[in-house]
Amino acid sequence: MEEKPANRVRIYGKVDDADGYAIRDFLRRTVIEFDWIELDL
């Protein structure tokens, strides 16, 4: 049986955003792959 590639989470936010940091920290601890996309607002 062929294994499907893992889905990746995309997080959009600013580097200094505390909520964004908390989400990234959680995803790292739970070994969930994600892409961080920095917003320039």
Backbone as XML, in Angstrom:
<?xml version="1.0"?>
<chain id="A" units="angstrom">
  <residue number="1" name="MET">
    <atom name="N" x="0.855" y="-1.182" z="0.000"/>
    <atom name="CA" x="0.000" y="0.000" z="0.000"/>
    <atom name="C" x="0.897" y="1.240" z="0.000"/>
  </residue>
  <residue number="2" name="GLU">
    <atom name="N" x="0.548" y="2.189" z="-0.836"/>
    <atom name="CA" x="1.332" y="3.414" z="-0.937"/>
    <atom name="C" x="0.945" y="4.378" z="0.177"/>
  </residue>
  <residue number="3" name="GLU">
    <atom name="N" x="1.961" y="4.948" z="0.813"/>
    <atom name="CA" x="1.717" y="5.887" z="1.905"/>
    <atom name="C" x="1.512" y="7.290" z="1.338"/>
  </residue>
  <residue number="4" name="LYS">
    <atom name="N" x="0.483" y="7.981" z="1.823"/>
    <atom name="CA" x="0.200" y="9.345" z="1.371"/>
    <atom name="C" x="1.165" y="10.312" z="2.055"/>
  </residue>
  <residue number="5" name="PRO">
    <atom name="N" x="1.560" y="11.376" z="1.365"/>
    <atom name="CA" x="2.412" y="12.377" z="2.006"/>
    <atom name="C" x="1.635" y="13.091" z="3.113"/>
  </residue>
  <residue number="6" name="ALA">
    <atom name="N" x="2.355" y="13.487" z="4.137"/>
    <atom name="CA" x="1.726" y="14.169" z="5.268"/>
    <atom name="C" x="1.239" y="15.551" z="4.850"/>
  </residue>
  <residue number="7" name="ASN">
    <atom name="N" x="0.111" y="15.949" z="5.376"/>
    <atom name="CA" x="-0.389" y="17.307" z="5.163"/>
    <atom name="C" x="0.429" y="18.270" z="6.006"/>
  </residue>
  <residue number="8" name="ARG">
    <atom name="N" x="0.609" y="19.461" z="5.496"/>
    <atom name="CA" x="1.333" y="20.490" z="6.232"/>
    <atom name="C" x="0.357" y="21.604" z="6.597"/>
  </residue>
  <residue number="9" name="VAL">
    <atom name="N" x="0.557" y="22.164" z="7.760"/>
    <atom name="CA" x="-0.238" y="23.292" z="8.228"/>
    <atom name="C" x="0.464" y="24.566" z="7.774"/>
  </residue>
  <residue number="10" name="ARG">
    <atom name="N" x="-0.296" y="25.541" z="7.338"/>
    <atom name="CA" x="0.255" y="26.849" z="6.989"/>
    <atom name="C" x="-0.201" y="27.853" z="8.031"/>
  </residue>
  <residue number="11" name="ILE">
    <atom name="N" x="0.769" y="28.581" z="8.571"/>
    <atom name="CA" x="0.476" y="29.607" z="9.565"/>
    <atom name="C" x="0.893" y="30.950" z="8.979"/>
  </residue>
  <residue number="12" name="TYR">
    <atom name="N" x="-0.033" y="31.886" z="8.966"/>
    <atom name="CA" x="0.235" y="33.231" z="8.473"/>
    <atom name="C" x="0.251" y="34.174" z="9.667"/>
  </residue>
  <residue number="13" name="GLY">
    <atom name="N" x="1.307" y="34.964" z="9.800"/>
    <atom name="CA" x="1.352" y="35.900" z="10.908"/>
    <atom name="C" x="2.643" y="36.677" z="10.958"/>
  </residue>
  <residue number="14" name="LYS">
    <atom name="N" x="2.770" y="37.475" z="11.998"/>
    <atom name="CA" x="3.963" y="38.282" z="12.220"/>
    <atom name="C" x="4.877" y="37.548" z="13.195"/>
  </residue>
  <residue number="15" name="VAL">
    <atom name="N" x="6.176" y="37.739" z="13.022"/>
    <atom name="CA" x="7.159" y="37.041" z="13.848"/>
    <atom name="C" x="6.966" y="37.352" z="15.332"/>
  </residue>
  <residue number="16" name="ASP">
    <atom name="N" x="6.656" y="38.585" z="15.676"/>
    <atom name="CA" x="6.549" y="38.980" z="17.079"/>
    <atom name="C" x="5.159" y="38.758" z="17.682"/>
  </residue>
  <residue number="17" name="ASP">
    <atom name="N" x="4.292" y="38.025" z="16.993"/>
    <atom name="CA" x="2.938" y="37.765" z="17.478"/>
    <atom name="C" x="2.945" y="36.609" z="18.484"/>
  </residue>
  <residue number="18" name="ALA">
    <atom name="N" x="2.504" y="36.869" z="19.704"/>
    <atom name="CA" x="2.523" y="35.856" z="20.762"/>
    <atom name="C" x="1.629" y="34.666" z="20.434"/>
  </residue>
  <residue number="19" name="ASP">
    <atom name="N" x="0.477" y="34.906" z="19.838"/>
    <atom name="CA" x="-0.417" y="33.800" z="19.481"/>
    <atom name="C" x="0.205" y="32.919" z="18.400"/>
  </residue>
  <residue number="20" name="GLY">
    <atom name="N" x="0.831" y="33.542" z="17.429"/>
    <atom name="CA" x="1.509" y="32.782" z="16.380"/>
    <atom name="C" x="2.632" y="31.937" z="16.953"/>
  </residue>
  <residue number="21" name="TYR">
    <atom name="N" x="3.381" y="32.503" z="17.895"/>
    <atom name="CA" x="4.462" y="31.758" z="18.541"/>
    <atom name="C" x="3.902" y="30.558" z="19.296"/>
  </residue>
  <residue number="22" name="ALA">
    <atom name="N" x="2.795" y="30.739" z="19.999"/>
    <atom name="CA" x="2.191" y="29.642" z="20.760"/>
    <atom name="C" x="1.749" y="28.508" z="19.834"/>
  </residue>
  <residue number="23" name="ILE">
    <atom name="N" x="1.188" y="28.862" z="18.691"/>
    <atom name="CA" x="0.758" y="27.838" z="17.731"/>
    <atom name="C" x="1.964" y="27.099" z="17.177"/>
  </residue>
  <residue number="24" name="ARG">
    <atom name="N" x="3.011" y="27.837" z="16.786"/>
    <atom name="CA" x="4.222" y="27.190" z="16.260"/>
    <atom name="C" x="4.859" y="26.288" z="17.304"/>
  </residue>
  <residue number="25" name="ASP">
    <atom name="N" x="4.901" y="26.743" z="18.546"/>
    <atom name="CA" x="5.470" y="25.941" z="19.629"/>
    <atom name="C" x="4.682" y="24.649" z="19.813"/>
  </residue>
  <residue number="26" name="PHE">
    <atom name="N" x="3.363" y="24.739" z="19.814"/>
    <atom name="CA" x="2.515" y="23.553" z="19.948"/>
    <atom name="C" x="2.764" y="22.571" z="18.808"/>
  </residue>
  <residue number="27" name="LEU">
    <atom name="N" x="2.807" y="23.075" z="17.576"/>
    <atom name="CA" x="3.015" y="22.203" z="16.423"/>
    <atom name="C" x="4.381" y="21.525" z="16.479"/>
  </residue>
  <residue number="28" name="ARG">
    <atom name="N" x="5.403" y="22.249" z="16.910"/>
    <atom name="CA" x="6.737" y="21.639" z="17.039"/>
    <atom name="C" x="6.731" y="20.525" z="18.081"/>
  </residue>
  <residue number="29" name="ARG">
    <atom name="N" x="6.093" y="20.778" z="19.217"/>
    <atom name="CA" x="6.068" y="19.773" z="20.292"/>
    <atom name="C" x="5.276" y="18.539" z="19.907"/>
  </residue>
  <residue number="30" name="THR">
    <atom name="N" x="4.279" y="18.695" z="19.042"/>
    <atom name="CA" x="3.454" y="17.558" z="18.635"/>
    <atom name="C" x="3.905" y="16.970" z="17.301"/>
  </residue>
  <residue number="31" name="VAL">
    <atom name="N" x="5.060" y="17.432" z="16.817"/>
    <atom name="CA" x="5.702" y="16.916" z="15.601"/>
    <atom name="C" x="4.765" y="16.998" z="14.390"/>
  </residue>
  <residue number="32" name="ILE">
    <atom name="N" x="4.092" y="18.126" z="14.266"/>
    <atom name="CA" x="3.244" y="18.391" z="13.103"/>
    <atom name="C" x="4.013" y="19.338" z="12.190"/>
  </residue>
  <residue number="33" name="GLU">
    <atom name="N" x="4.147" y="18.954" z="10.932"/>
    <atom name="CA" x="4.884" y="19.784" z="9.987"/>
    <atom name="C" x="4.061" y="21.018" z="9.629"/>
  </residue>
  <residue number="34" name="PHE">
    <atom name="N" x="4.760" y="22.160" z="9.541"/>
    <atom name="CA" x="4.061" y="23.393" z="9.205"/>
    <atom name="C" x="4.974" y="24.326" z="8.435"/>
  </residue>
  <residue number="35" name="ASP">
    <atom name="N" x="4.354" y="25.250" z="7.740"/>
    <atom name="CA" x="5.063" y="26.317" z="7.040"/>
    <atom name="C" x="4.661" y="27.629" z="7.688"/>
  </residue>
  <residue number="36" name="TRP">
    <atom name="N" x="5.661" y="28.444" z="8.003"/>
    <atom name="CA" x="5.406" y="29.759" z="8.569"/>
    <atom name="C" x="5.502" y="30.780" z="7.448"/>
  </residue>
  <residue number="37" name="ILE">
    <atom name="N" x="4.441" y="31.531" z="7.219"/>
    <atom name="CA" x="4.421" y="32.571" z="6.201"/>
    <atom name="C" x="4.287" y="33.907" z="6.919"/>
  </residue>
  <residue number="38" name="GLU">
    <atom name="N" x="5.355" y="34.700" z="6.874"/>
    <atom name="CA" x="5.357" y="35.974" z="7.578"/>
    <atom name="C" x="4.581" y="37.022" z="6.789"/>
  </residue>
  <residue number="39" name="LEU">
    <atom name="N" x="3.727" y="37.736" z="7.496"/>
    <atom name="CA" x="2.940" y="38.809" z="6.892"/>
    <atom name="C" x="3.637" y="40.141" z="7.128"/>
  </residue>
  <residue number="40" name="ASP">
    <atom name="N" x="3.684" y="40.958" z="6.126"/>
    <atom name="CA" x="4.238" y="42.304" z="6.237"/>
    <atom name="C" x="3.086" y="43.291" z="6.251"/>
  </residue>
  <residue number="41" name="LEU">
    <atom name="N" x="2.618" y="43.615" z="7.445"/>
    <atom name="CA" x="1.485" y="44.545" z="7.570"/>
    <atom name="C" x="1.939" y="45.853" z="8.158"/>
  </residue>
</chain>
